[in-house]
Amino acid sequence: MERKSNFNAGPATLPLPVLEKIQAEMIDFRGAGMSILEMSHRSKEFTAVLDNTKASLREVMDIPSDYEILFLGGGASQQFAMIPMNFLQTGQKADYISTGSWSQKAIKEAKAFGDIQVVGSSEDQNFSFIPQNLEFSPGAQYVHLTSNNTIFGTQWKNYPETKNIPLFADLSSDILCRKTDVSQFSLIYAGAQKNAGPAGVTIIIARREFLEKDKNDIPIIFRYKTHLEKDSCYNTPPVFQIYVVGLVLEWIKEFGGLLKMGEHNQRKADLLYNTIDENPGFYKGTAEKESRSLMNATFRLPSEDLESKFISEASSLNLHGLKGHRSAGGIRASMYNALPFEAVEKLTSFMKDFAQKNS
């Protein structure tokens, strides 16, 4: 079977060695006589998987000892609500930075729980850049940002200095894509389905002091403290997904860690963006250069008809998932960790040929 070059924004391509390991262990998980899909989350086998996955994540991301790791369901969208639910009282402020659709959804959820200040936004320029020179609200309980914006193709290169205000971040679409200083943040959350594993598990990394806060006027299942005390097993956790995250982390370690992964992702992005810039009359990037994402490159062609033709011809070459988000149109090439450099080489070769034939 020839595997497709998967440029979808997510769920994203997984490393082939990880898929092969899953295949080999699917029927009989490490001599247990059953599949990981059938296994109790109270079993010694899954307890070992959970412990090893947390240890690998701590190693790969160099997570400080005063931070805890949780694996929850509900996706990043549930975290949009859980964060203000746990950390805002009525009348308290929180600062949000609006850089795309996902940050807008987070803002909408937070407004149900407190006084939300939008202290930076690129909406008036169709979210084509990351806002800078931000001023934060005195008394804000936290600052929230979305690290990478899959729909509009922008990414924070350097995170803002919030001084004594805790910084919370949605890293769903760029966690593990490069070296990140976890100590800059009080709380990180990320859906796994871009770089870390399959859809269905959300990674939470947070200072222990935040997760230990106990707000008694919200449902027990929505309290971070509940999941901390039960080691992510208050209810049945996403067992299979946590197992796959552990395999992906082992693959990252074998790859050379996050410094090597960052270099790998930069090479892919440089090749694609250089191809766009070398054909300025035909391809036009939608994000400002200083805000361009390593993960999602978005661009337009001279007409929608040409864009449809581009997508169709690319698909015939096994280059899939290049259609832009339905709200933005155009072309989007998502280049998550497991996408090989050779796939981007194949895409850019096609782009050059397509531009020459259709200019």
Secondary structure, DSSP 8 states (H G I E B T S, - for coil): ----EE--SSS----HHHHHHHHHHSSSSTTSSS-GGG--TTSHHHHHHHHHHHHHHHHHHT--TTEEEEEESSHHHHHHHHHHHHH--TT-EEEEEE-SHHHHHHHHHHTTTSEEEEEEE-GGGTT-S---S----TT-S-EEEESEETTTTEE-SS----TTS-EEEE-TTTTTSS---GGG-SEEEEESTTTTSSTT-EEEEEEHHHHT---TTS-GGG-HHHHHHTTT-SS---HHHHHHHHHHHHHHHHHTHHHHHHHHHHHHHHHHHHHHHT-TTT-EESS-GGGB-SSEEEEE-S-HHHHHHHHHHHHHTTEE--B--TTT-SEEEE--TTS-HHHHHHHHHHHHHHHHHH-
